[in-house]
Amino acid sequence: MTVMEQHPESPLRVTDPAQVAWDDSADLLVVGFGGAGVCAALEARGQGVSVLALERFAGGGATARSGGVVYAGGGTPQQAEAGVKDSPEAMFAYLRQEVGDAVSAETLQDFCLRSRDNLAWLERQGAGFQGSVPPVKTSYPSDKYFLYYSGNEAVPSYAAEARPAPRGHRALGSGMSGYNLYTPLKASALRQGVRLRSQCEVRRLVVDGSGRVIGVEAWEIPAGSRAARRHARLAHWTDAVHPYAPALADRLRRKIRALELAHAERRLIRAGHGVVLSAGGFVFNRAMLTVHAPRYLDGLPLGTSGCNGAGIRLGHSAGGALQRMEKVSAWRFINPPLAWAKGVIVNAAGQRYCNEEVYGAKLGHAMVEEQGGRAILIINRALFREAFAQIGPGKVWSFQRLPALLNLLFNARRGNSIGQLAERIGLPRDALEQTLAAYNAAARGDREDAFGKSRGFLASMDEGPWYALDLSFASKLYPCPVITLGGLRVCERSGQVLDQDGQPIPGLFSAGRNAVGVASNFYVSGLSLADCVYSGRRAGAQVAGLVRAAKASQGEQQ
């Protein structure tokens, strides 16, 4: 059994909690101190609750390594600064198309109505946002821009159902903004009195005779020890090298686990009123992917080492129901370079199957779920040269430029005719010729594009030579990032974990990618972080309500 296949043990059952030698306690225990965990902690602490966060590494999780984009709308100050008109109703009309039935319409409406307030709440914790919008559609804007169309809002088929507006609010700061978002949140939590025990891994829940979750069994590497310093270094380098050398990162993870097993010490920690599981998804757990979403095993896991399903398995061990575990988001972004999005994507039969201007997760879903992972980009020489010009130094991020450059240089098959190109890449000649003829006619304005592509993304490819780039899911030169979207089923009003019968498990809550939420159907940039804020605050507020009720009850008894 590999490190990533290990499962938490069954909960530790105690008949008399008063007889347990607890090492620590708090009203609320937060398991996993990333985006959702820090928001749960901040909300609860802001309402006077004592909070202890338990984190296997240093904190931040996938949030700190993300783009730091929060999906928000309904008329935020940043939208107003950019001259953008938006409303909660328009935001809901768009998101209903993306969210589907992952949550109820009532919950999605609440999410949209609270959007502006949640963004303002983040600002009060120290995060910053701005209303500068890039001039063209991109998967992630440069440091000049901090508000953008982060999903399919402006795609004609979506815009026909909802007035489009840019809602991707990127946290202010240089570089990838996840760090710029998480750092002030963590600092605010610690400043307000949230306690953090890092390098402390929760391996079991503790329940009483009635099944109520009353604490956790954690294993902590002693602070300041040589093992703790080595653990921190290994954890840092593992997540840093993973996008470029996944096999090396896996070896480092095994070293981390060996260090934890050898040096961590057992701690029993009491939760007075609740445990919030906010330890991320399960994209780094190949055993769980094999069971729930085997189609996505060839993807590049996106996140951090903590996204190994531990929190989900903890909740499941206490009777929590799993939901939407087959939902995984594959990101096949082909913009930038913008010229690629003006070409056509075809399948193994030489036929188009998606509007190439859509958000990368939409294209990725169609590629994996509908086309067996095949995606072959066809462009001509004019678009080939345009693409080169668009990825020059200083024009796009290095993580956008390098893959595009590698594929233009080493993954482009050329044909002086469509027939010759089809033969060289193994596609049916007649089908590819018909596909390009129909597309070129739409680009010339002779007919409507079959997939509803915007005029600005259409480019006639009548003149060759032509090029084919194999951007399929299993491509080694163009790895496809994936994240998991399913998790524990929770009550949409409280964030409390539900069992197989839909009944709440006393004392147990979950938030973020640890649980099913707004982002558990189709992914849109910023939607997961926005859900971390929404679901994290929801769980923290619920526990705060339990604390108030308990105090009120004690007061009445006295």
VENRA-V644601 format. One record per residue. N is the residue number from 0. PHI is phi in whole degrees, -180 to 180 (* if undefined). Layout:
n: <N/N>
phi: <PHI/PHI>
//
This chain:
n: <0/1/2/3/4/5/6/7/8/9/10/11/12/13/14/15/16/17/18/19/20/21/22/23/24/25/26/27/28/29/30/31/32/33/34/35/36/37/38/39/40/41/42/43/44/45/46/47/48/49/50/51/52/53/54/55/56/57/58/59/60/61/62/63/64/65/66/67/68/69/70/71/72/73/74/75/76/77/78/79/80/81/82/83/84/85/86/87/88/89/90/91/92/93/94/95/96/97/98/99/100/101/102/103/104/105/106/107/108/109/110/111/112/113/114/115/116/117/118/119/120/121/122/123/124/125/126/127/128/129/130/131/132/133/134/135/136/137/138/139/140/141/142/143/144/145/146/147/148/149/150/151/152/153/154/155/156/157/158/159/160/161/162/163/164/165/166/167/168/169/170/171/172/173/174/175/176/177/178/179/180/181/182/183/184/185/186/187/188/189/190/191/192/193/194/195/196/197/198/199/200/201/202/203/204/205/206/207/208/209/210/211/212/213/214/215/216/217/218/219/220/221/222/223/224/225/226/227/228/229/230/231/232/233/234/235/236/237/238/239/240/241/242/243/244/245/246/247/248/249/250/251/252/253/254/255/256/257/258/259/260/261/262/263/264/265/266/267/268/269/270/271/272/273/274/275/276/277/278/279/280/281/282/283/284/285/286/287/288/289/290/291/292/293/294/295/296/297/298/299/300/301/302/303/304/305/306/307/308/309/310/311/312/313/314/315/316/317/318/319/320/321/322/323/324/325/326/327/328/329/330/331/332/333/334/335/336/337/338/339/340/341/342/343/344/345/346/347/348/349/350/351/352/353/354/355/356/357/358/359/360/361/362/363/364/365/366/367/368/369/370/371/372/373/374/375/376/377/378/379/380/381/382/383/384/385/386/387/388/389/390/391/392/393/394/395/396/397/398/399/400/401/402/403/404/405/406/407/408/409/410/411/412/413/414/415/416/417/418/419/420/421/422/423/424/425/426/427/428/429/430/431/432/433/434/435/436/437/438/439/440/441/442/443/444/445/446/447/448/449/450/451/452/453/454/455/456/457/458/459/460/461/462/463/464/465/466/467/468/469/470/471/472/473/474/475/476/477/478/479/480/481/482/483/484/485/486/487/488/489/490/491/492/493/494/495/496/497/498/499/500/501/502/503/504/505/506/507/508/509/510/511/512/513/514/515/516/517/518/519/520/521/522/523/524/525/526/527/528/529/530/531/532/533/534/535/536/537/538/539/540/541/542/543/544/545/546/547/548/549/550/551/552/553/554/555/556/557>
phi: <*/-81/-56/-73/-95/-68/-116/-63/-75/-60/-57/-80/-101/-127/-86/-134/-56/-68/-92/-82/-85/-70/-87/-166/-162/-164/-59/-127/-105/-109/-101/104/-109/-97/-61/-68/-64/-68/-70/-62/-64/-63/-64/-65/-65/-64/-103/86/-90/-78/-129/-125/-101/-118/-133/-65/-115/-104/107/110/53/-67/-59/-68/-102/-88/-78/67/-101/-111/-79/-145/-167/84/105/-75/-58/-68/-64/-63/-60/-87/77/-97/-98/-149/-146/-58/-68/-68/-61/-63/-61/-73/-65/-58/-71/-91/-78/58/-102/-60/-134/-70/-61/-64/-67/-65/-61/-64/-58/-70/-65/-88/-58/-62/-65/-66/-67/-64/-62/-62/-65/-66/-83/119/-76/-124/-140/-153/-102/-96/-110/-68/-73/-131/-64/-150/-75/-161/-77/-74/-67/-83/-130/-136/-142/-155/-75/-96/-141/-103/-54/-92/-66/-49/-65/-82/-65/-67/-100/-154/-60/-73/-158/-70/-130/-81/-94/-90/-61/-64/140/-86/75/-63/-88/-58/-63/-69/-83/-73/-56/-67/-67/-62/-62/-64/-62/-66/-66/-85/109/-68/-93/-128/-110/-92/51/-132/-99/-82/-111/-148/-88/-114/-126/-93/-63/-90/94/-71/-78/-120/172/-142/-104/-121/-126/-120/-78/-53/-60/82/-77/-61/-63/-65/-66/-68/-60/-64/-64/-62/-63/-62/-71/-60/-72/-71/-91/-53/-62/-107/-144/-58/-65/-64/-62/-63/-65/-66/-63/-65/-67/-61/-64/-62/-65/-64/-67/-84/-121/-72/-113/-72/-134/-107/-125/-89/-108/-67/-138/173/-119/-105/-89/-142/-102/86/-87/-132/-66/-91/-106/-66/-64/-69/-62/-61/-76/-100/-148/-63/-63/-102/-65/-84/-79/-94/-57/-114/146/-133/-60/-71/-83/-114/81/-60/-67/-64/-69/-60/-63/-65/-65/-94/102/-66/-84/-94/-149/57/-69/-80/-81/-132/-104/-106/-103/-104/-82/-125/-149/-78/-74/-58/-61/-63/-69/-87/-86/-127/-104/-124/-97/-66/-94/78/-114/-70/-142/-160/-70/-70/-87/-68/-58/-58/-71/-68/-65/-62/-62/-63/-61/-82/-79/-111/-122/64/90/-87/-153/-117/-89/-112/-136/-110/-61/-62/-71/-60/-69/-63/-62/-57/-67/-80/-112/-65/-54/85/-94/-140/-68/-62/-71/-92/-73/-62/-62/-64/-64/-59/-75/-65/-83/-123/-130/-112/-93/-107/-140/-78/-141/-63/-63/-65/-62/-59/-65/-71/-109/75/-108/-62/-61/-61/-65/-67/-63/-66/-61/-72/-63/-67/-67/-64/-64/-67/-65/-78/90/-77/-160/-79/-68/-62/-110/71/-70/-64/-58/-69/-105/-96/-145/-65/-117/-65/-97/-97/-67/-117/-130/-123/-117/-82/-108/-61/-56/-89/-58/-82/-85/-134/-55/-106/-65/-137/-136/-90/-119/-90/172/-76/-77/-130/-68/-76/-96/-122/81/-74/-68/-107/-90/-62/-92/81/-95/-70/-89/-57/83/-123/-131/-152/-154/70/-74/-71/-131/-75/-157/-59/-93/-97/-121/-110/-89/-133/-55/96/-71/-67/-67/-63/-70/-60/-66/-64/-74/-65/-64/-60/-65/-62/-67/-64/-66/-60/-64/-65/-64/-63/-63/-65/-67/-65/-65/-64/-65/-67/-68/-78>
//
